[in-house]
């Protein structure tokens, strides 16, 4: 359920077409990544055009695809003008399938109204589903569940541009129009990359990626921090009347050692909830296991985290850790089995032989979990403590080790374990947090 545009054409060869795409992307100040049989052109956050190449019977076909309901009418307009320029540059005809028919009629307001109707329908569907089924605590709209899931807040929708109370939002839309919310939800709502574009691009990063920790902790955090500050200041330069997240801007300037601009005359941007999903706990799926941990934690290979790849350590385990003085980390491995006669795998009892306390067995939903305090360890002259847990499902054994400097964090480690969940519907459509 989305709005998209696609274009196909027969081409002479892939290499020359990629070269043409590279040159055109540069003109649009867009990033392009080229692979053997496809390319990805990124015009803005979530605003990508995927290009696929397929050769059959000596005929090479190129297909371009973009989902514009994620970003807004401005991005849809950008894709159409990109196609126009590609046609001119290559003297080629494209078979374009535009769900809004904007490629034919070029009426921007009419096309934008298509995006508004889509957004309104998604809000109404979310509201109806939550009224019908009390198992759904929150709904995620256009959210990439291959990354993390924000902390549950009952009766809300989660979007890349923020968390909203579904009841309040629905009543507001019925009473007024969708336009005020569309100006918040869509990153690129107008034709140009205007103040709203840069303000909303900054909000998206603050909600999804920023951890609100010192930039010295991590290179990716520094990049995101600098980008948010740059976008917000560019927004003010273009339109100082636009509501501005002053508190968060000042906080990021402090964390990044920037000198803030004067915000005293700017209108404060109001949010239903504190900006930043990573200020609270977040959850991550490791197969069918759902593990919840502080959003300020970093991933084992954090440079790939925000691109949706599995946040693994060098040895392939799921790994998250914090960067302040009170060091803690969580590591998880999954061992899969073929069920024999419908029987589950057994706990690895030998792993608990060196535990300092008797292992404790608890239920994690319909599955079993066993954990124990393993005592203290020394590495490179530093003492740390560890708690280990195992979770058994029909086809997997999950091994979780939680390490920490302070022995008192044993209680914290046990809370992480007690909050584990098993989602046996992982990869299926029915989950407690619904996504559209």
N, C-alpha and C positions, 0 to 999 in steps of 0.2 A: 504494500500500500504506500506508494510514493509517486513523485513526479520525476520523469526522466526524459532524456533526449539521447538518441543514438544516430549514427551515420555509418554507412558502409560504402565501399568502392573497391573496384579491382585496380591494383597498382602494378607498376612494372617490376619494382624490386623493393625489398624491405629496407636496405641500407639507405638508398636515396630518400625514401619517405621519412626515415628516422632523422636524417640530416635536415630535411625540411621542417619537421616538427621541432627539432632543436632550435633552429633559427627563429621560428615563429614563437616558440615559448619564451625565448629571450626578449623578443619585442614586447611580450605581455608581462615581463618581469615574473615569469612563472618558473618553478623548478621542474626539471624533467629527469626521470630515471629510466634508463633503457636496459632492457633485458633481451634475451634471444628472440622470443616470440611475442613480446608485449612491451609497452611503455606506459609510464604513469606520469601525467602532467598535473602538477599541483599549483592552483591559482591562489588558494588561500586555505586556511584551516578547514578541513572536511570538504573543500571544493576541489575535487580531482576529476580528471578525465582519463579513463582507462582505454588504451589503444591496443587491440589484439591483431595479430597477423597469422593467417592460416593459408597454407599452400596445398592445393589439391588438383591433380591433373594438369600441372604446370600453370595453374591460375592462382595468383596470390590475392587474397582478400584482406582488406583492412576494415576493422570495425572500431568505432569510437563510441564510448558509453559514458554517461554522466547522470548521477542522481542529484537533482538540484533542490529537492524538497528539504535536504539537510541544511542548506545554506541560504537559499532565498532567490528571489526574482533577479537580483543583480547578477548573481552567478549564472543564472540561466541566460540572461542577456549576453554575458561575457562569452559563454560557450558558443552561442549562435554567431557572434561576431568573429570568434576564432575560426569557426567553420567557414564563414564567408572568406576570410583571409586565406585559409588553406586552399579553398577552391581557386582563388585568383592566383596564388603563388604557384600552384601545381597544374593549372589549366585542366582541372579535373571536375567531373560531376559526382556529386554525392547523393546517395539515397538516404534522405533524412526522415526519421520518425520522431516527431516532436509531439509529446502528449498534450502540450498546451497550444499547439499549432502556431506558436510565436514565429517559427522559422518562415511561415507563410505570411501571416498578417502584420507582424512587427508592431503590434499595439502593446506597449509595455504595461500599461495599467490593466488591460484585459488579462495579460499573462500573470501579472502579480496577483490578480484576484483569484486565479487558479491556485496559487500557493496559499493564499489566505483561506480559501475553502478547505484545502487539504488540512491545514493546521487546525481549523475549527472542528473538523470531523474527528481528528485524532484526539482532541481534548474531550469531545462529547463521548467518544468510544471509551476512553479511559475512565471517565466519570461513571458511565453505565456499568462497566465491568466491575468496578470497585463496589458499586451498590449491590450488584448481583452476587458476587462471590467475596465473602469476607476473608478468604485465604490470601487475597492479594493485599499486601500492606502498602505497596507503592508500585507505580508504573514508571518504566524507563522509556523515554521517547528518543529515538535515533541515538541510542547509547550502544557503544561497542562492548559487549559482554565478554569479549576475548581479553579485555583488560581487567579492571576491577569493578565491583559493584559498590556504590556509596552506601553508607549506613542507612538502615531502614528508619524512615520516619512515616508513621501511618498517615494515610490520606493525602499523600503528596505524589507529584510527578517529578521525575528526575530527567533533566535535559542537559545538553552540553552548556547551555547558557544559564543554568541555575535550577534550583528546587522551588516548586510552587505548590501551594495548597490547592488541591483539585476542586474543592467545593467553592472556595472563594473565587478562583479563576473562572469556573463555569458560570457562576452567578454574574461576574463582571462582564463576561462575553455576551451573555443573554441580555443584560441591562444596557450595555453600550455596543461596541463593535469589537472585532478581533484586532483592529489596527494597533491599539496601544501595546498589546501583547506581542504582535508580530514585530514591532519595533525593538522588542527585547529579545525575542526568540531567534529571529533570522540575523545571522552575521552580516549578510549582504542583501539588504532589503531594497535599496535604491540602485539606480543605474551605475552610479559612480562609486568609487571607494572614498566615501565621505567620512565625516566625523562619526556617524553612527557605525560605520564599518569598523573603524579602528577602536572605538569604545567597546563594541561587542566582541571583537577579536580578543581584546584584552580580558574581558569578562570570561570568555570561554577558557582561556589559559588559567585564569585565577580559580575558576570553579573546578576544572578537571586536573590540572597538572601542578600548580603551585603548592608547595608544602608549607610556605610561610616560615622558613628556617633560614639561617644565614647562608649566603651564596657560597661561602668558603667550604661548605659541606660537600658540594657536588657540582661538577661542571655543567650538567644539564639544568640544575636549579639556577645557576648563574645565567645561562642563556635565556631561560624562560623569564626570569626576573627582569633582565635587561629589555627583553622584547615587550613585556607588559608595560613597563615604564615608558618605553619609546612610543608604543601605540597610544597610551593614555595622553601623553603630552602632545602627540600629533592630533588627537581628537580635539583637545582644547584649542589648539592653534586654528583648527578649521571651524569650530563652532563652540564657543565658550558657554552657550546657553544650555547645552545638553547635560542632563544629570550625570554626575561624575562620582565614582566611588572614592571619595576623599580619604576615608579612614584606611582602606586597604592600600591605596597609593602611597600614603605617608609611611605605612608599615613596611611596604616593599622597598621604598627609598632608604629606610633605616637599615633594613637587612642587607641591602645591596650597596650601601654607602654612596647613594646618589644624593645630590642636592635637589630637594623638591621645588617645584614651581609654587607660586602663591595660589592657594586654593580657597582663600577666604571668601571670594565673591562667587564661587562656583556653587551650583545647586547640588545637593547631596543625592546620590543615587540610592533609592530605597529598595531593599530586598526583604522578602518574607523570612528568609533564614540567613544565618551568617555565611558570607561568601567563602567558598572553598570546601569541597567535599573532603579534602585531605586533612582538614582540621579535626575531623572525627575519625572513628574507625572505618575501615573499608574491608571488603571481603573479596577473596579470590578463589576461583575454582581450580583445583588440581585434580583432574579427572572428575570423579563424583564427590570428592571431599571439598567442603567449603571451609576455608580458614579465614578468621577475622583477626585483624591486627591494626595498630595505629597507622593512620594515613600518612604520617610524617616519615614512615620508614622508607628506605630506598631498596631497590631490587638488586639482585646479585650482579646483573649486567644492565645497569640503569639506562645506558645510552640507547637500548632498544625498547625500553619499557613503553614509552609513549607512542611507539609505532605499532603496538598491539602484539608484539612477539612475546613468546613465553619468557618470563623473567627468571631465567635460570642462572645458576652459578657456573663456573668453569667445568664442574663435573656433572652438569646436567640436572642437578637438584633444584627445586624451588628454594630460593633464598631471599629473605628480606632482613634488613638490619637498620638500626638508627645510627646517627652520626654524632650525637652529643656525648658528654663525658660518661653518662650512665649507659655504657654499651650493652646492647642486647641483640640477639639475632634469632631467627626462626628458619629452620631448614626442614624440608619435607621431600621424601622420596616415595615413589609408588612402584610396587612390584606387582605385576599382573600375573594371573593364573588362569588356566582353563578349569572351570568347575568340574569335579569328578563326582558323579552320582549325585549331583545337586548339593554337594557339601562345600562349605566355605573353607578357605585356607585357615591354618592355625596361627596363633600368636607365635612369635619367635621367642620362646622362653629363655633361650641362652642369652639373649640380649639383656635380660633383667638380672642375671646372676650377680653382677657387680653393683646392683642398686643399693643405696644406703638406707632405703626404707622399703617396706613391703609394698609391692605393686597394688594399685587400686584399679578395679574394673567398674566402668560406668557405661551407661547407654548413650549412644549418639544417634538419636532418632530410633530406627529399628535395628541399628548395628551396635557392635560392642567396641569399646575403647579401653585399653589398659595403659596406665602410666605410672611412673615412679621417679623419685628424686635420685639422680645418679651420683650426686656428690660433687667434689671439687676436682678440677684438672689444672695442670700448669702447661702453659705454652709461651715460649720466648720470655720466660721469667715472670709472666703474669698469671695470677690465679683467677679462674672463673668457675662458675657452677653450671650444672646442666640438669634439665628434666627431660625425660624421653617418654614418648607416647606411641602407641600403635593402634591403628583402626583397621578393622577387618570388614570387608564387604564380600559379596558373593564371588567376585573375581579379582579383588585387589587386597594387598596388604600395604597400608600407608605407615611409614615410619617418620615421626616428627621429633626433632631434637631442638630444644630451646635453651640457648646459652645466655649467661648474664654475669656481670661483674659482682653485683650485690647479692648476697645470699638471701636478703629479704625479698628479692624479686621472684623467689620461689612461688610466692602467692600469685604474683602476676602471671607466671608461666602456667600455673594450674588453671587460672581463669581463661587463658587462651585455649587450653585443652577442653575445658568444660563448655566453651562456646563453639566447638567444632560442630559442623553439620554434615550430613551425607545427603546429597541430592541425587537420588537414583533416577531422576528424570533428566539428568544433565545431558544436554544435546537434544532434548525433546522440547515441545512447545509449552508444557505446563510447568511453571515455576512460581514461587511465591512472589518474586519480583518480575512483573511482566514487561516485555520490551516490544516496542513498535518502531 
